Amino acid sequence: MTPLSLKPVFQTCTRLFSKIVLSVALTSTLLVGCAPKTFQITSEGEDFDALTKISDSEKPCLYPYGGDLGENLVFVSREDDGSYNLYMKEKVLPKAVVQKTSGKNVNLAPAFCNANNRIVFQYFDKTNFDIYYIEAGKGKAITQVTNTDENEYNPSWSPDGNLIIFEKGATPRTYASATSKGYEGVAVKKNQIWIKDLKTKELKMIGEGSFPKISPDGKNITFVKYDLDKNKSKEMGTLWIMSIEGDSPRQITDVSLGYATNPNWSPDGKNLIFQLTKKNKIDADIYVIDVNGENLRQYTVNKSNDFAPYWSIDDFIYFSSDRGAKASKYQIWRFKIKK
C-alpha cells in the first residue's frame, strides 16, 4: 500500500528474459514552482537548524533520497491520474525540478548513487513490481535488474555502485497509510533480502527482512523485521543490522519502542535514522539511534506524518511530511541536526 492507498492487482506471468534494456525515452520536463521556504521551530521540542520545505507542489511529493552537498535529490510524485513518477532536483534549493520518468506507471522507492550517477527504483510492470535503474542524465534508457513472477521492492545501492540490494516477497505496506485514524504501519511477512552484483551478474539471497540499506563502508546492512507486540495483538517493526554476507544479525530496537521502519545510515555509519510510530501516537516521527542500540533521539514531534528520512553527507535530514497541510498532502522537507 502506498501513502495514497494504491492497490495494484498482482497476477502471475511467466517471462522469458532475465534482463532487458528498454529503449524508452524519458521525459526531461523542467518544472518550475515556488522557491523553498525556510522555517524555524514549528513545534515545541523540535530543536534543529533550518527547517526548509524543499518541494512546494500541488502534487504529493514522497520518499526523498540523495541531496548530498545540495545536489541530486530524487523523489516520487503522485500524478493527477493516480500514477507515480520519479523527479529530481539537480540542485536542492533552486526551484527547478526535472521529471525523470513519464507515463501512467507506478515508479516508487528511488535511490540515487553518487558513484555511478544512477537511480534505482521499483516499477510495476503489468503484473508485479520489478527493480529497474536509469541513468540520472537526460533521455537515457531504462535497465531492468530483476525479472521474476514475484515482487521486488525497496532497492538501494552499495557505496561503490556495483551492488543493488532489495527485498522480495509480500507487498510492503509500511510506507505511510493515510487513513481516518491517521498513520498506520502494516507489516510485511518475512520477505527475503537479495543482492545483485551488476559486474558479475550474481544474484543471491542473504537473509530475511525488509527495507535493506548497505552501510557507508559497504560491510553491513540495516533492515527491518516484523514481530508481534508483547500482547500478541499487533505487529511491530524492529531495526536490525547484519553483515553484508548475511552473518551475525543483531537487533537494534525492541517491539516495546513502537513501530520502526524505513531505516537509513548516517554518513559515518555510526547511527541509524528511521521513522517510528510510538504506541501513544497515531503519526510517525523521525528518530536516530546509535548502531549499538543506545542513545535514542527524537527529532520531530509535529502532529503530522514525518517519514522516510535520508541523512545526507553534509548532515541534512530529508524527509516526507504533511505538516502544514491536509493529511496525505506530502511534501519534501529537510532540517540540519545541531552539533
C-alpha positions in Angstrom: 0.0 0.0 0.0 1.4 3.4 -0.9 0.6 6.5 1.1 -2.4 7.2 -1.1 -3.9 3.7 -1.0 -2.5 2.5 -4.3 -3.6 -1.2 -4.5 -2.3 -2.8 -7.8 -3.7 -6.2 -8.6 -0.9 -8.7 -8.9 -1.2 -11.6 -11.4 1.1 -14.5 -12.3 3.0 -14.2 -15.5 6.0 -16.2 -16.9 8.5 -14.1 -18.8 11.4 -15.3 -20.9 14.3 -12.9 -20.3 16.3 -12.4 -17.1 17.3 -8.9 -18.0 16.2 -6.4 -20.7 17.1 -2.9 -21.6 14.1 -0.8 -22.5 14.9 1.8 -25.1 12.2 4.1 -23.8 12.9 7.8 -24.0 12.4 9.5 -20.7 10.9 12.9 -20.5 13.1 15.6 -19.1 10.4 18.1 -18.3 11.7 21.1 -16.4 9.1 22.1 -13.8 9.3 25.5 -12.1 7.5 26.1 -8.8 7.9 28.2 -5.7 11.3 28.6 -4.1 11.9 26.6 -0.9 10.7 28.2 2.3 12.8 28.2 5.4 11.2 27.9 8.9 12.4 27.9 12.4 11.0 25.6 15.1 7.5 24.6 14.2 6.6 22.6 17.2 7.8 22.7 20.8 10.6 20.1 21.1 11.8 20.3 17.5 15.3 21.6 18.2 17.1 21.6 14.9 18.5 24.1 12.5 16.9 25.5 9.3 13.7 23.5 8.7 13.1 24.0 5.0 10.3 23.0 2.7 12.2 21.6 -0.3 9.2 20.9 -2.6 6.1 23.1 -2.9 3.9 21.3 -5.4 0.2 20.8 -5.8 1.0 17.1 -6.2 2.1 14.9 -3.2 5.9 14.5 -3.1 7.4 11.5 -1.3 10.4 9.4 -0.5 13.4 11.7 -0.9 16.8 10.1 -1.5 20.1 12.0 -2.1 20.6 15.7 -1.8 24.3 15.2 -0.8 26.1 18.5 -0.8 22.9 20.1 -2.1 22.7 18.1 -5.3 20.8 15.3 -7.0 17.7 14.8 -4.8 15.3 12.2 -6.2 11.7 11.7 -5.0 8.4 10.3 -6.1 5.3 12.4 -7.1 1.8 11.2 -7.5 0.3 12.4 -10.7 -3.3 13.6 -11.2 -4.2 10.3 -13.0 -3.0 8.2 -10.0 0.3 7.1 -11.5 3.6 7.7 -9.7 6.7 9.1 -11.4 10.3 10.0 -10.4 11.6 13.5 -10.2 15.0 15.0 -9.5 16.2 18.3 -8.2 19.7 18.6 -9.6 20.2 21.5 -7.2 18.3 21.1 -4.0 17.4 24.8 -3.1 16.7 26.3 -6.6 13.1 25.8 -7.7 13.8 23.8 -10.9 12.6 20.2 -10.9 13.3 17.6 -13.7 10.9 14.8 -14.4 12.8 11.5 -14.9 10.0 9.1 -15.8 6.7 9.6 -17.5 3.6 7.7 -18.5 0.8 6.0 -16.5 3.2 3.9 -14.5 3.9 3.1 -10.9 7.5 4.0 -10.1 8.4 4.0 -6.4 11.3 3.9 -3.8 14.0 5.7 -5.8 17.6 5.7 -4.6 20.4 7.8 -6.2 24.0 6.7 -6.3 26.8 9.3 -6.5 29.3 6.7 -7.6 27.6 5.8 -10.9 25.1 8.6 -11.3 22.1 6.2 -11.5 18.7 6.0 -9.9 17.4 2.6 -8.9 13.7 2.1 -8.2 10.8 -0.4 -8.2 8.4 -0.4 -11.2 5.1 -2.1 -11.6 5.3 -3.9 -14.9 1.7 -5.0 -15.7 1.7 -7.9 -13.3 4.2 -7.3 -10.5 7.0 -5.0 -9.2 10.5 -5.4 -10.6 13.7 -3.5 -10.0 15.0 -1.1 -12.6 17.5 1.7 -12.9 18.0 4.7 -15.1 20.9 7.0 -15.7 20.4 10.3 -13.9 21.2 12.2 -17.1 18.5 13.1 -19.6 17.0 10.8 -22.2 18.6 7.6 -21.1 17.2 4.0 -21.4 15.6 2.1 -18.5 17.5 -1.0 -17.5 15.7 -4.0 -15.9 17.5 -5.6 -13.0 15.0 -8.3 -11.9 12.5 -10.3 -13.9 10.6 -12.8 -11.9 7.0 -13.8 -11.2 7.4 -12.4 -7.6 7.5 -8.8 -6.4 10.8 -7.0 -5.6 10.8 -3.7 -3.7 12.8 -1.0 -1.9 16.1 -1.2 -3.8 19.3 0.8 -2.9 22.9 0.8 -3.8 26.3 -0.2 -2.3 28.5 2.9 -1.9 30.6 1.9 -5.0 27.5 1.5 -7.2 28.3 -2.2 -8.0 25.6 -3.8 -5.9 21.8 -3.4 -5.7 20.1 -4.7 -2.6 16.4 -5.2 -2.4 13.6 -7.2 -0.9 11.4 -9.9 -2.5 8.1 -11.2 -1.3 4.8 -9.8 0.1 3.6 -6.3 -0.8 5.3 -3.8 1.6 2.6 -1.7 3.2 4.8 0.1 5.6 5.2 3.3 3.6 2.6 5.6 5.2 -1.1 4.8 5.1 -3.3 7.8 5.4 -6.5 6.6 6.9 -9.3 8.1 9.0 -7.2 7.1 12.1 -4.0 8.7 10.9 -0.8 6.8 10.3 -0.8 3.1 10.4 2.1 0.7 9.9 1.2 -2.7 8.5 3.7 -5.5 8.4 5.4 -7.4 5.7 5.8 -11.1 6.4 9.4 -12.4 6.2 10.4 -11.0 2.9 13.8 -12.1 1.5 16.8 -9.8 1.1 18.7 -10.2 -2.2 21.8 -8.6 -3.6 22.5 -8.3 -7.4 26.1 -7.7 -8.5 26.0 -5.7 -11.7 29.5 -6.7 -12.7 29.4 -10.4 -12.2 25.6 -10.7 -12.6 25.5 -12.8 -9.5 22.2 -12.8 -7.7 22.0 -14.2 -4.1 19.7 -14.2 -1.2 21.4 -13.3 2.1 18.6 -13.3 4.7 15.1 -12.2 5.6 13.8 -8.7 6.2 12.6 -5.5 4.6 13.9 -2.0 3.7 17.6 -3.1 3.4 20.3 -0.5 3.2 24.1 -1.1 2.9 26.4 0.9 5.3 28.7 3.6 4.0 31.7 1.3 4.4 30.0 -1.5 2.4 30.4 -4.0 5.2 26.9 -4.1 6.9 23.2 -4.0 6.2 20.4 -2.5 8.2 16.9 -3.8 7.7 13.5 -4.3 9.3 12.0 -7.4 10.8 8.4 -7.7 12.0 7.1 -9.3 15.2 4.0 -9.2 17.4 3.9 -6.9 20.3 4.0 -8.2 23.9 0.3 -8.7 23.9 0.5 -10.7 20.7 -2.2 -8.5 19.3 -0.4 -6.1 16.9 2.6 -6.3 14.6 5.6 -4.1 15.2 8.7 -3.3 13.1 12.1 -3.6 14.6 15.5 -2.5 13.3 18.4 -5.0 12.8 22.0 -5.0 11.5 23.9 -7.9 9.9 27.0 -8.3 7.8 26.7 -7.9 4.0 27.2 -11.7 3.8 24.1 -12.2 5.9 26.0 -13.2 9.1 25.8 -12.1 12.7 22.3 -10.4 12.8 21.7 -8.3 15.8 18.6 -6.5 17.0 18.8 -2.7 17.5 15.3 -1.7 18.6 12.6 -3.7 20.5 8.9 -4.0 19.9 8.3 -2.1 23.1 9.7 1.0 21.4 6.9 1.1 18.8 6.7 0.5 15.0 10.1 1.3 13.5 10.7 1.2 9.7 12.4 2.9 6.8 16.0 3.0 8.2 18.9 4.8 6.7 22.6 5.1 7.7 24.3 8.3 9.0 27.2 9.3 6.7 29.8 8.0 9.2 28.0 4.7 9.7 27.6 5.2 13.5 23.9 5.9 13.6 20.6 4.8 12.1 17.9 7.3 11.2 14.4 5.9 10.9 10.6 6.6 11.2 8.9 5.4 14.4 5.3 5.3 15.4 5.1 5.1 19.2 2.3 3.4 20.9 0.9 6.7 22.2 0.9 8.4 18.8 -1.0 7.9 15.6 1.6 9.5 13.4 5.2 8.8 12.6 8.2 10.8 13.7 11.9 10.9 12.8 14.4 9.3 15.3 18.1 8.5 15.4 19.8 5.7 17.3 23.4 4.5 17.7 24.2 1.3 15.9 24.7 -0.4 19.3 21.1 0.3 20.1 21.8 3.1 22.6 21.2 6.9 22.7 17.8 7.1 21.1 16.9 10.7 20.0 13.7 12.1 18.7 13.8 15.0 16.2 10.3 15.6 15.0 7.2 15.9 17.3 4.9 17.8 15.0 1.3 16.4 14.7 2.0 15.2 11.2 3.4 12.1 9.4 7.1 12.6 9.2 8.7 9.6 7.5 11.2 8.1 5.0 14.3 10.0 6.2 17.6 10.3 4.4 20.8 11.6 6.0 23.0 13.5 3.5 26.8 13.6 3.8 26.5 17.3 4.7 24.3 16.4 7.7 20.9 17.4 6.4 17.9 15.2 7.1 15.5 15.0 4.1 12.0 13.5 4.9 8.4 13.3 3.7 5.7 15.1 5.7 2.2 16.5 5.5 3.0 19.2 8.2 1.2 22.4 7.5 -1.2 20.7 5.0 -4.1 18.4 4.8 -3.5 14.8 5.7 -1.6 12.9 3.0 -0.6 16.1 1.1 3.0 15.2 1.5 6.0 17.4 0.5 9.7 17.1 0.9 11.3 18.8 3.9 14.8 19.0 5.4 16.5 20.1 8.6 20.0 20.1 10.0 20.9 18.4 13.2 22.6 20.7 15.7 26.1 19.8 16.6 
